Amino acid sequence: MSGRVSVISKSVLVTVLSVPILSIAQEKAIEPDLMRLVEGKGWKISNRAVAAVEESGKKGIRFDERLGGGVAWLEGTKFANGVIECDIKGKDVFQNSFVGLAFRGVDEKTQDVVYCRPFNFRAADPERRSHAVQYVSHPTYTWSKLRNEHPAVYEKPVDPAPDPNGWFHLRIVVSKPKVSVYINDAKEPSLVVQELSERMDGWVGLWVGNTSGGTFANLKITPGR
């Protein structure tokens, strides 16, 4: 009888101790080493070459410019809800700088993306400024479809506007079905949308659009519930 009690006690003890440990592990932030991307380890890259860079004290990676979009997926992760953030640098060249973060990724064609158009951050034309930050859900919900069918819903201006040639911090808070986007240290989101994807989780990646390069540093992923 005493042997049975001992076994049950150990089983209960293991169960009780395991729950908080798993919970902590699930919510612990990870900061992937972007240099492994340059080495071709731990990342899956599509339609871009990358190089290590150091600019303004930030060590990161830079995508080259090519036709079509490009993405680097972090292997071994399945992100559902939480926070994805990164320091990003584009440039003030019209229609030549689309930079952001992808999530709920399946492959280079199926993904949700939040990206910025730095060349619109401080544009003199107010309509262009209203297209500064964008949410899309590929392949179905492209920027053109969303702009035509739901104007001013899935893209917004950024206020205060960052330097279009400098670093800015992109922070995406995902709590399905809501996505909130913060730029730099803003207390209020620049963009809040309802997700258009039915996927519950997927890969996280660094993303650039057609003809665009981009520089990325300090990627941080904090899973939530």
C-alpha positions as CSV (number, residue, x, y, z in Angstrom):
1,M,0.0,0.0,0.0
2,S,2.8,2.4,0.9
3,G,4.5,1.7,-2.4
4,R,1.3,2.7,-4.3
5,V,1.0,5.9,-2.4
6,S,4.6,6.8,-3.1
7,V,4.1,6.3,-6.9
8,I,1.0,8.4,-7.0
9,S,2.6,11.2,-5.0
10,K,5.6,11.3,-7.4
11,S,3.2,11.4,-10.4
12,V,1.2,14.2,-8.9
13,L,4.3,16.1,-8.0
14,V,5.7,15.8,-11.6
15,T,2.3,16.9,-13.0
16,V,2.1,20.0,-10.7
17,L,5.7,21.0,-11.3
18,S,5.4,20.6,-15.1
19,V,2.5,22.9,-15.7
20,P,4.1,26.2,-14.7
21,I,7.4,25.2,-16.4
22,L,5.6,24.6,-19.7
23,S,3.6,27.9,-19.4
24,I,6.8,29.9,-18.8
25,A,8.5,28.2,-21.8
26,Q,5.6,29.0,-24.1
27,E,5.6,32.7,-23.2
28,K,9.4,33.2,-23.1
29,A,10.7,35.7,-25.7
30,I,13.2,34.6,-28.3
31,E,15.7,36.8,-30.1
32,P,16.9,34.8,-33.1
33,D,20.5,35.3,-34.2
34,L,20.2,37.0,-37.6
35,M,23.8,36.1,-38.4
36,R,22.8,32.5,-38.8
37,L,20.7,33.7,-41.7
38,V,23.8,34.9,-43.5
39,E,25.4,31.5,-42.8
40,G,22.4,29.8,-44.2
41,K,21.6,28.1,-40.9
42,G,18.2,28.0,-39.2
43,W,16.4,30.1,-41.9
44,K,14.7,29.4,-45.2
45,I,15.3,32.2,-47.7
46,S,13.2,32.9,-50.8
47,N,14.1,35.2,-53.7
48,R,16.8,37.2,-51.9
49,A,20.5,37.2,-51.0
50,V,21.5,38.5,-47.6
51,A,24.6,40.1,-46.1
52,A,25.7,41.1,-42.6
53,V,25.7,44.9,-41.9
54,E,26.3,47.3,-39.0
55,E,24.6,50.7,-39.2
56,S,24.1,53.3,-36.5
57,G,25.2,50.8,-33.9
58,K,22.8,48.1,-35.0
59,K,24.1,44.7,-36.2
60,G,21.7,43.1,-38.6
61,I,21.2,41.7,-42.1
62,R,20.3,43.3,-45.4
63,F,18.3,41.9,-48.3
64,D,19.3,42.8,-51.9
65,E,16.8,44.2,-54.4
66,R,15.1,41.9,-56.9
67,L,11.9,41.6,-58.8
68,G,9.1,40.0,-56.8
69,G,8.8,39.7,-53.1
70,G,11.3,38.1,-50.7
71,V,11.1,36.5,-47.3
72,A,13.3,34.7,-44.8
73,W,11.5,32.3,-42.6
74,L,12.7,31.4,-39.1
75,E,12.7,27.6,-39.1
76,G,11.4,25.6,-36.2
77,T,8.8,28.1,-34.9
78,K,5.0,28.0,-35.0
79,F,3.7,31.4,-33.9
80,A,0.1,31.8,-33.0
81,N,-0.5,34.8,-30.8
82,G,1.9,37.3,-29.2
83,V,4.3,40.0,-30.2
84,I,6.7,40.2,-33.1
85,E,9.0,43.2,-33.3
86,C,12.1,44.3,-35.2
87,D,14.2,47.3,-36.1
88,I,13.9,47.9,-39.8
89,K,15.4,50.3,-42.3
90,G,14.1,51.1,-45.8
91,K,14.6,54.1,-48.0
92,D,12.9,57.2,-49.3
93,V,12.6,56.1,-53.0
94,F,9.1,56.0,-54.4
95,Q,7.7,52.6,-55.0
96,N,11.0,51.0,-54.2
97,S,10.9,50.3,-50.4
98,F,8.4,47.8,-49.0
99,V,9.7,46.3,-45.7
100,G,8.0,44.4,-42.9
101,L,7.3,41.2,-41.0
102,A,5.4,38.1,-42.1
103,F,3.5,35.7,-39.8
104,R,1.1,32.8,-40.1
105,G,3.4,31.8,-42.9
106,V,3.1,28.6,-44.9
107,D,5.4,29.4,-47.8
108,E,6.6,32.3,-49.9
109,K,3.0,32.8,-51.3
110,T,0.8,32.1,-48.3
111,Q,1.3,34.5,-45.4
112,D,0.0,37.4,-43.5
113,V,2.2,40.5,-43.6
114,V,2.5,43.9,-41.9
115,Y,4.8,46.2,-43.9
116,C,5.7,49.8,-44.2
117,R,6.3,52.1,-47.2
118,P,9.0,54.4,-45.8
119,F,8.8,56.6,-49.0
120,N,5.2,57.5,-47.8
121,F,6.1,58.3,-44.2
122,R,6.6,62.1,-44.8
123,A,5.2,62.5,-48.3
124,A,3.8,65.9,-49.2
125,D,0.7,64.3,-50.6
126,P,-1.7,63.3,-47.8
127,E,-3.1,60.4,-49.8
128,R,0.4,58.9,-50.0
129,R,0.9,59.4,-46.3
130,S,-2.3,57.5,-45.7
131,H,-0.6,54.4,-47.3
132,A,2.4,54.3,-44.9
133,V,1.6,51.0,-43.1
134,Q,-0.3,48.1,-44.5
135,Y,-1.7,44.7,-43.6
136,V,-2.2,42.0,-46.2
137,S,-3.1,38.3,-46.2
138,H,-1.6,36.6,-49.3
139,P,-2.5,35.1,-51.7
140,T,-6.1,36.3,-51.6
141,Y,-6.1,39.7,-49.9
142,T,-3.5,41.8,-51.7
143,W,-2.9,45.5,-51.1
144,S,-4.7,46.4,-54.3
145,K,-7.7,44.3,-53.5
146,L,-8.0,45.7,-50.0
147,R,-7.4,49.3,-51.1
148,N,-10.1,49.0,-53.8
149,E,-12.7,47.1,-51.7
150,H,-12.0,48.5,-48.2
151,P,-10.2,51.9,-48.6
152,A,-8.5,53.3,-45.5
153,V,-9.2,50.1,-43.5
154,Y,-6.1,48.0,-44.0
155,E,-3.6,50.8,-44.4
156,K,-3.0,54.0,-42.4
157,P,-0.5,56.9,-42.0
158,V,2.1,56.8,-39.2
159,D,2.1,59.7,-36.8
160,P,4.6,60.9,-35.8
161,A,6.2,59.9,-39.1
162,P,9.7,58.3,-38.8
163,D,12.7,59.3,-40.9
164,P,12.1,57.5,-44.2
165,N,15.8,56.8,-44.6
166,G,16.4,55.8,-41.0
167,W,15.7,53.0,-38.6
168,F,12.2,52.5,-37.2
169,H,10.9,49.9,-34.8
170,L,7.9,47.8,-36.0
171,R,5.9,46.1,-33.3
172,I,3.0,43.8,-34.2
173,V,0.7,42.5,-31.5
174,V,-1.3,39.5,-32.6
175,S,-4.3,38.4,-30.6
176,K,-6.5,36.5,-33.1
177,P,-8.5,37.9,-34.7
178,K,-7.0,41.4,-33.9
179,V,-3.7,42.7,-35.2
180,S,-2.4,46.0,-33.7
181,V,0.7,47.7,-35.2
182,Y,2.9,50.1,-33.3
183,I,5.7,52.2,-34.8
184,N,8.7,53.3,-32.7
185,D,7.6,54.1,-29.1
186,A,4.1,55.2,-29.9
187,K,1.5,54.5,-27.2
188,E,-1.3,54.2,-29.7
189,P,-1.3,51.8,-32.6
190,S,-0.9,53.2,-36.1
191,L,-3.1,50.3,-37.5
192,V,-5.6,48.0,-36.0
193,V,-7.3,45.3,-38.2
194,Q,-9.2,42.1,-38.0
195,E,-7.2,39.2,-39.5
196,L,-8.3,37.9,-42.9
197,S,-6.5,34.6,-42.5
198,E,-8.2,31.5,-41.0
199,R,-4.8,30.0,-40.1
200,M,-4.3,29.7,-36.4
201,D,-0.5,29.7,-36.5
202,G,2.5,29.6,-38.9
203,W,6.0,30.7,-39.5
204,V,7.5,34.1,-38.8
205,G,9.7,35.9,-41.3
206,L,11.5,39.0,-42.4
207,W,9.7,40.3,-45.5
208,V,10.4,42.7,-48.4
209,G,8.2,43.6,-51.4
210,N,8.7,43.8,-55.1
211,T,12.0,45.5,-56.2
212,S,12.8,46.2,-52.5
213,G,15.8,45.6,-50.3
214,G,15.8,46.3,-46.6
215,T,17.8,46.1,-43.4
216,F,16.7,44.2,-40.3
217,A,18.1,44.0,-36.7
218,N,17.0,43.0,-33.2
219,L,14.2,40.6,-34.2
220,K,12.2,39.5,-31.1
221,I,9.3,37.1,-30.8
222,T,7.2,36.8,-27.7
223,P,4.6,34.1,-27.9
224,G,1.3,34.7,-26.0
225,R,-1.9,32.8,-25.4
